[in-house]
């Protein structure tokens, strides 16, 4: 059964009123030797059980501890006590207290910049049909994402996957209330983007000289000179410009990148007029230990409200780095549906952090995103089925399994 069918069936199941006894699994309080049937009715057990009875009771308790039932999730509490918590398909058990000393600095709202249709697909070897890209963008916009990076106006020679940029832009005009920025490597790309109807653009530099030459075929200084031309032209058209910086903590050629280099490029982009600067860990080598000094250096030269973070999950550090960034006051996070992406010029760099995983974590923190996680999972399922692979999002995989289980009830 396909995921959309699971969601439809789940909706029907949720429309049924809650029954007093919604499960045959008992909740066992071993300290009081009391069994509570889900629904609230307590039934006392003898406090003195023989070995066989105690063993059976213990097994039943464990089954209750790990059984996933409709709209319920298990949790073990204290000395083997099991509780079934009535909750929706979300990471939010309750409204977290953001005044806690570890969470107090986290923003109440985080803007997610979805980069899947561009950064996520650009490295795919098989050409994705324009219609599929457009449908993906529509699904992402309908999930509540306010910014969906749609495509890139680069030479088809370098990125053949995005050769249909003009067609994509012409088709998505007027979709919902989302914004659809596009990547423009130079003035020629900017002009093509404007002609195609782009209302926002982005430029991309690097903090590593070697990476700049391999990715952009020019030095850091030459790339910044190009982007000054783009920024001036964008100002004449009243078009906002976003600046990306690659390799903010590590480079596949040079290794560790000094924070001062990142700060220099960030300041240059900000001074030329970039309203938002995204700090990208292109090869996913960053950890909180390397991200902190990088952010501190950049925060000395660029206001925090103008900064975003963009982490790849090569070493499984992306969510840790995002959480740290939030604690430092960052409120803009880039992510890619189902963790799609990589970098054609950074061998071994895996995909971006999955949007579903980011939203799940933010939901659990009580941080507002205005994004519907269920719709995100559907969008991820759509593109992954087309690409013929499983999702790179752990949250999406887990939620899909729960939806599948619910559909069988």
GUDOKE-347783 format. One record per residue (C-alpha): residue in three letters; x, y, z. Coordinates in steps of 0.1 Angstrom, whole numbers, plus 5000, padded with zeros to 4 digits. Example, Ala and Ser with C-alpha at 12.3 -4.5 7.8 and 13.67 -1.06 7.14 Angstrom:
# GUDOKE-347783
ALA512349555078
SER513749895071
//
This chain:
# GUDOKE-347783
UNK500050005000
UNK501450344991
UNK502050615016
UNK499250845004
UNK496750555010
UNK498150515045
UNK497450885052
UNK493850855039
UNK493150555060
UNK494750715090
UNK492451015086
UNK489450785087
UNK490750605117
UNK491250935136
UNK487651035129
UNK486450745151
UNK485750855187
UNK488250735213
UNK487150415231
UNK487650365268
UNK489550045262
UNK491650135231
UNK494149865237
UNK494349515250
UNK497849575263
UNK497849655300
UNK500049905317
UNK501849745346
UNK503049935377
UNK505349685392
UNK505749875424
UNK502049855432
UNK501249535413
UNK498449715395
UNK497449665359
UNK495849965341
UNK493949895309
UNK494450175284
UNK491450395290
UNK492050435327
UNK490350145345
UNK492549995372
UNK492449635382
UNK494449505412
UNK496649195410
UNK497648985440
UNK500849125454
UNK502348775458
UNK502648605424
UNK504148265418
UNK507148245394
UNK505148155363
UNK502548425369
UNK505248685375
UNK507048585343
UNK503948615322
UNK503148945337
UNK506649075330
UNK506448965294
UNK503049135289
UNK504449445304
UNK507349445279
UNK504949395251
UNK503049695262
UNK506249885265
UNK507149835228
UNK503749795211
UNK502850075187
UNK499150135186
UNK496750385170
UNK497750735179
UNK499750605208
UNK503450565215
UNK505050365243
UNK507450495269
UNK509250315297
UNK509150505330
UNK511050415361
UNK511450065373
UNK510049895342
UNK506750085344
UNK505250125309
UNK502950405298
UNK501150445266
UNK501050815257
UNK498150945237
UNK499751175211
UNK499651275175
UNK502251185149
UNK504651455161
UNK507751475182
UNK505951705206
UNK504951525238
UNK503951855254
UNK504652215250
UNK508352245258
UNK509552525281
UNK511852735260
UNK512752935291
UNK514852635303
UNK518452735307
UNK519552515277
UNK516752625254
UNK516152985264
UNK518253125235
UNK516452925208
UNK514153135186
UNK510453095189
UNK510153075151
UNK512652925125
UNK512452985088
UNK513252675068
UNK514752725033
UNK513952415013
UNK516752354988
UNK515752004975
UNK514552104940
UNK517852274933
UNK520652154956
UNK518951814961
UNK518451724925
UNK521451894908
UNK523651594914
UNK521251334900
UNK522651154870
UNK519351064855
UNK517451364843
UNK514351424863
UNK511351534841
UNK510251894844
UNK506751784854
UNK508151584883
UNK510251884895
UNK507152114893
UNK504951874912
UNK507651834939
UNK507752214943
UNK504052234945
UNK503951964972
UNK506652144992
UNK504952474990
UNK501652325001
UNK503352185032
UNK503752535044
UNK507352595035
UNK507652975028
UNK510952945008
UNK511552674982
UNK514752714961
UNK513452614927
UNK516352584903
UNK519552734890
UNK520452934860
UNK523852784853
UNK525252654821
UNK523652324811
UNK527152214803
UNK528052214840
UNK524752114855
UNK522551934828
UNK519951834854
UNK518852204857
UNK518752284820
UNK515052324822
UNK515252614847
UNK513252854824
UNK510452594820
UNK510252524857
UNK510052894865
UNK507352964840
UNK505252674854
UNK505452754891
UNK504553124888
UNK501653204912
UNK501852884932
UNK500652954968
UNK502353214990
UNK505853064988
UNK508953234974
UNK511053064948
UNK514653194947
UNK517053064921
UNK520753034919
UNK522653274895
UNK526453224891
UNK527053544872
UNK525353844855
UNK524353644825
UNK522553394847
UNK520953674866
UNK519553824834
UNK518153494823
UNK516553434857
UNK514853774857
UNK513553714822
UNK512153384834
UNK510253564862
UNK512553514892
UNK511853744921
UNK514753644943
UNK518253514934
UNK521253364951
UNK525053374945
UNK527553124958
UNK531153174970
UNK533552954989
UNK535753005019
UNK538352775004
UNK540552894975
UNK540952544961
UNK537252474962
UNK536452804946
UNK538752724917
UNK537352364913
UNK533652464917
UNK533552814902
UNK536652804880
UNK537953124895
UNK539553264927
UNK537653384957
UNK538353744948
UNK537253694912
UNK533953524923
UNK533253814947
UNK533854064918
UNK531253874897
UNK528753884925
UNK529154264930
UNK527854304895
UNK524954074902
UNK524154254934
UNK524154594917
UNK521854464889
UNK519554304915
UNK519354634934
UNK518254804902
UNK515454554899
UNK514654554936
UNK515354184938
UNK516754034970
UNK520053854969
UNK521053564991
UNK524753464994
UNK525953104999
UNK529353025013
UNK530752675008
UNK533252485029
UNK532752695061
UNK534552445083
UNK536252205060
UNK537452165024
UNK537951835005
UNK541251964992
UNK542652195019
UNK541252035050
UNK540152255079
UNK539152615069
UNK540052895093
UNK537053085107
UNK538653415096
UNK538353315060
UNK534653245064
UNK534153575081
UNK535953765054
UNK533753615026
UNK530653665047
UNK531454035053
UNK532154095016
UNK528853935006
UNK526954135033
UNK528654465022
UNK527754414986
UNK524054384995
UNK523254015003
UNK520254025026
UNK520853665038
UNK524053465040
UNK523953095043
UNK526952915059
UNK527452585043
UNK529252275056
UNK529552135021
UNK531251815030
UNK529551755063
UNK532651735084
UNK531552005110
UNK530851925146
UNK529752165174
UNK533452205183
UNK534252345148
UNK530952525142
UNK531152735173
UNK534352925164
UNK533152965128
UNK529853115139
UNK531553345165
UNK533853475138
UNK531053545114
UNK528853705140
UNK531553965146
UNK530954105111
UNK527354005101
UNK524154065121
UNK522753735134
UNK519353795117
UNK521053795083
UNK522653445088
UNK521453105079
UNK523052755083
UNK523352485057
UNK524652155070
UNK525251825051
UNK524951505071
UNK527951315059
UNK529051225094
UNK525651245111
UNK526351575127
UNK523851805110
UNK521051805136
UNK523651855164
UNK525152155145
UNK521652295138
UNK520652275175
UNK523852445185
UNK523252715159
UNK519852775172
UNK521252805207
UNK523553075194
UNK520553265180
UNK520453155143
UNK516853145131
UNK517153035094
UNK517952675085
UNK518552525050
UNK517452165044
UNK516551935016
UNK513551705013
UNK514451345021
UNK518051445026
UNK518551474988
UNK521751634975
UNK525451624976
UNK528051824958
UNK529451734923
UNK532751894933
UNK533151744967
UNK533751374964
UNK532051174992
UNK529851455004
UNK526451305012
UNK523151485011
UNK521851785030
UNK520151735063
UNK516551615057
UNK513851865060
UNK511551615077
UNK514251555104
UNK514651925110
UNK510951985113
UNK510551685136
UNK513251825159
UNK511852175159
UNK508352045166
UNK509751865196
UNK511352185208
UNK508152375205
UNK509652595178
UNK507152725152
UNK507852655115
UNK504352665100
UNK505252345082
UNK503052035081
UNK505251735087
UNK502751485072
UNK502651675040
UNK506451685040
UNK506651315043
UNK504251275013
UNK506451514992
UNK509551315002
UNK507850984993
UNK506851124959
UNK510351224948
UNK511950914963
UNK509550684945
UNK510450864913
UNK514250834919
UNK513850474929
UNK515450494963
UNK514450505000
UNK514250835019
UNK517350975036
UNK515151105064
UNK515050895095
UNK511951075107
UNK510151015074
UNK511050645075
UNK509850605111
UNK506650805105
UNK505850605074
UNK506150285093
UNK503750415120
UNK501250525093
UNK501550175078
UNK500850015111
UNK497950245118
UNK496350155084
UNK496149795094
UNK493949855125
//
